[in-house]
Amino acid sequence: MWNFDYLDTLVQTPLRRARVFTTPHRAGPTMLFVHGGFHGAWCWAPFLQFFSEQGISSAAVDLRGHGGQEQPDDFPRQGVNDMARDVIDAAQAVGDEIILVGHSTGALAALSSASRIKPRGLILIAPAAPAGIGQKLSLPNFAAEHEIAVPNEARVRNWFLQGAGDVDVAPILQRLCPESPAFMNDCFQSGVAVDPALIGSPTLCISGALDRSPLHGPEQDQAVATFLKAEIQMLPDAGHSLMLEPLWRTGAVAILDWLRRDGGIAI
């Protein structure tokens, strides 16, 4: 179902504490994809291949400690602002005009970096909410001393893949990595402030109608879209990690259509 091996065919550029994968360069802006918690650049492989086939340059960042990279002793202390520095480094390495795409906790890292990157467009998929936006989730404060273990299959289906049905998720379980508690606590407890006035990019928020996990509060996507004055599109059969579900192409096409309309990409 998934072709994660596509990532291995791409140019890989090391950053200060992260790395970025890029598809062949084409004229026009480059889409920069930012993964969420426990994930890595690998989760964007279907989207990277899809957009490359559409003639659009794409890149995906492995945030520090993700995607099979080493997790040093200070990894549990790496929060949203640290991950945002990786997004900025990736954008600078790509060197083009950027369309920034963030998922879940990675969407908040993308938002935190957007005032520096000044992307031509901003796309947020099931975004973690900035401080003060949406309902507070009833999650525990994760202990700061140790990384958070990879969730088991039941939690993966409940947290991420509500739209996957009975599909074998073993290939995903094998690639998920432990997560930084500081990153999760920033997203779900202490919060990170975002000023939309400093971003100013056309913004699309994509929401999966089946996304009702403990990590994603009710109406959260609408609250983020309202805060950012963004367009919102609801995908009726999608869950939280929609780029990994059988109908992932629906999400990719929704992004492509929006880019043609509001991002101004000539296809």
C-alpha positions in Angstrom: 0.0 0.0 0.0 2.8 2.4 0.9 6.0 3.1 -1.0 8.2 4.5 1.8 11.2 3.4 -0.2 10.7 6.4 -2.5 12.3 8.5 0.2 15.6 6.5 -0.3 15.7 7.7 -3.9 15.8 11.3 -3.0 18.7 13.7 -2.3 19.4 13.9 1.4 21.0 17.0 2.9 22.2 17.0 6.6 21.3 20.1 8.7 22.6 21.2 12.0 20.5 18.7 14.0 18.1 17.4 11.3 18.0 16.5 7.6 15.9 17.2 4.6 15.0 15.1 1.6 14.3 16.7 -1.8 12.7 15.6 -5.0 14.1 16.7 -8.4 14.0 20.5 -8.7 11.4 22.1 -10.9 10.6 25.7 -11.6 8.3 27.4 -9.0 8.1 27.2 -5.2 9.0 24.1 -3.3 6.6 22.4 -0.9 8.3 21.7 2.5 6.6 19.0 4.5 6.9 18.8 8.3 5.9 15.6 10.1 4.2 15.3 13.5 5.0 13.4 16.7 6.5 9.9 16.5 6.6 10.2 12.7 9.4 11.2 10.3 9.9 12.4 6.8 9.1 8.9 5.6 5.3 9.5 6.3 5.3 12.0 3.4 6.7 9.6 0.8 3.3 9.2 -1.0 2.8 12.9 -1.1 6.4 13.6 -2.2 6.0 11.2 -5.1 2.5 12.5 -6.0 3.6 16.2 -6.1 6.8 15.3 -8.0 4.7 13.6 -10.6 2.6 16.8 -10.8 5.8 18.7 -11.7 6.1 20.4 -8.2 9.3 20.4 -6.2 8.9 19.0 -2.8 11.0 18.4 0.4 10.4 16.7 3.7 12.4 17.4 6.9 13.3 14.8 9.5 13.1 16.9 12.7 15.9 16.3 15.2 15.8 12.8 16.7 13.2 11.5 14.2 13.1 9.2 11.2 15.8 6.9 12.5 18.2 9.7 13.5 20.1 9.4 16.8 18.3 10.7 19.8 21.0 12.3 22.0 20.7 12.7 25.8 19.0 16.1 25.5 16.3 14.8 23.1 13.6 14.8 25.8 14.1 18.5 26.3 13.6 19.4 22.6 10.4 21.4 22.3 8.4 23.1 19.6 10.8 26.0 19.2 13.7 23.6 18.8 11.9 21.7 16.1 10.9 25.0 14.5 14.6 25.8 14.1 14.9 22.6 12.1 12.1 23.7 9.8 13.9 27.0 9.2 17.2 25.2 8.5 15.4 23.0 6.0 13.8 26.0 4.3 17.2 27.7 4.0 18.8 24.5 2.7 16.1 24.1 0.0 16.7 27.8 -0.9 13.5 28.3 -2.9 10.2 30.1 -2.2 8.4 27.8 0.2 4.9 26.4 0.6 5.0 25.0 4.1 2.9 21.9 5.0 2.7 20.8 8.6 0.9 17.9 10.3 -0.3 17.7 13.9 2.5 18.7 16.3 4.6 19.5 13.2 2.0 22.0 12.1 2.7 23.9 15.3 6.4 23.8 14.6 5.6 25.0 11.1 3.5 27.9 12.5 6.3 28.8 14.9 8.8 29.0 12.0 6.5 30.7 9.5 7.2 34.3 10.6 10.9 33.7 9.7 10.3 31.6 6.5 7.4 33.8 5.2 6.0 31.0 3.1 4.1 31.7 -0.1 1.4 29.4 1.3 0.7 27.5 4.5 -1.1 24.2 4.8 -1.9 22.6 8.2 -3.2 19.1 8.5 -4.9 18.2 11.8 -2.8 20.9 13.5 -1.9 21.1 17.2 -3.4 24.3 18.4 -1.3 27.4 19.4 -1.6 28.6 23.0 -5.1 29.7 24.0 -6.8 28.3 20.9 -9.4 25.5 21.1 -10.3 23.3 24.0 -7.7 22.1 26.5 -7.1 18.4 26.2 -7.2 16.1 29.2 -3.8 14.7 28.7 -1.2 14.0 31.4 2.0 16.1 31.6 4.6 13.8 30.1 7.6 13.2 32.4 10.5 15.2 31.2 13.3 12.7 32.0 12.7 10.1 29.3 11.4 10.0 25.8 7.9 8.8 25.2 7.8 5.2 24.0 6.4 4.3 20.6 2.6 3.6 20.9 1.4 0.1 20.4 -0.9 -0.9 17.5 -4.1 -0.2 19.3 -3.0 3.3 20.1 -1.6 3.9 16.7 -5.0 3.1 15.2 -6.8 5.2 17.8 -4.4 8.1 17.7 -3.4 8.3 14.1 -5.2 5.9 11.7 -8.9 6.2 12.3 -9.5 6.0 8.6 -7.3 3.0 7.9 -9.8 0.3 8.5 -8.4 -3.2 8.6 -5.2 -2.3 6.7 -2.0 -3.9 8.1 -0.2 -1.1 9.9 3.0 -3.1 10.7 5.0 -1.0 8.1 4.1 2.1 10.0 4.7 0.7 13.5 8.2 -0.3 12.4 9.0 3.3 11.4 7.6 5.2 14.3 10.1 6.6 16.8 10.0 7.6 20.5 9.0 11.2 21.1 10.3 14.1 23.1 8.1 14.9 26.1 9.0 18.6 25.8 7.6 18.6 22.2 4.3 16.9 23.3 4.0 19.1 26.4 4.5 22.3 24.4 1.7 21.2 22.1 -0.8 19.9 24.6 0.0 21.5 27.9 2.1 24.7 28.2 1.3 25.9 24.7 3.2 28.0 22.2 2.0 31.4 21.2 1.6 32.3 17.5 0.9 35.8 16.1 -1.0 35.4 12.7 -0.1 39.0 11.8 3.6 38.0 11.6 2.8 35.2 9.0 0.5 36.7 6.5 0.4 33.7 4.2 -2.7 32.3 2.5 -3.6 29.3 4.7 -5.5 26.1 4.3 -6.5 23.8 7.2 -7.3 20.2 6.4 -9.4 18.2 8.9 -10.2 14.5 9.0 -13.8 13.9 10.0 -12.8 10.6 11.7 -10.1 12.3 13.8 -11.5 12.1 17.3 -8.5 10.7 19.2 -7.3 11.8 22.7 -4.6 13.8 21.0 -7.0 16.0 19.0 -9.8 17.8 20.7 -13.3 18.3 19.1 -13.5 21.2 16.8 -9.8 21.9 17.2 -9.1 22.3 13.4 -12.0 24.8 13.1 -10.7 26.8 16.0 -7.2 26.9 14.5 -8.6 27.9 11.1 -10.7 30.7 12.6 -7.7 32.0 14.6 -5.6 32.1 11.4 -8.5 33.3 9.1 -7.8 30.2 7.1 -9.9 28.2 4.7 -10.8 24.8 6.1 -11.6 21.6 4.2 -13.1 18.6 5.9 -12.3 15.2 4.4 -15.2 12.8 5.5 -13.3 9.5 5.5 -9.9 10.7 6.9 -8.4 10.3 10.3 -5.5 12.1 11.9 -2.5 10.9 9.9 -4.5 11.0 6.6 -1.3 10.9 4.5 -0.9 7.3 5.7 -4.4 6.1 5.1 -5.9 4.2 2.1 -7.5 7.4 0.8 -4.4 9.6 1.2 -4.7 10.7 -2.4 -7.9 12.6 -1.6 -5.9 14.8 0.8 -3.1 15.3 -1.8 -5.6 16.3 -4.5 -7.3 18.7 -2.1 -3.9 20.4 -1.5 -3.1 20.5 -5.2 -6.5 22.1 -6.0 -6.0 24.7 -3.4 -2.5 25.5 -4.6 -3.7 25.9 -8.1 -6.5 28.3 -6.9 -4.8 30.2 -4.0 -1.1 29.3 -4.2 -0.8 30.3 -7.8 1.3 27.3 -8.9 1.2 26.9 -12.7 0.8 23.2 -13.5 
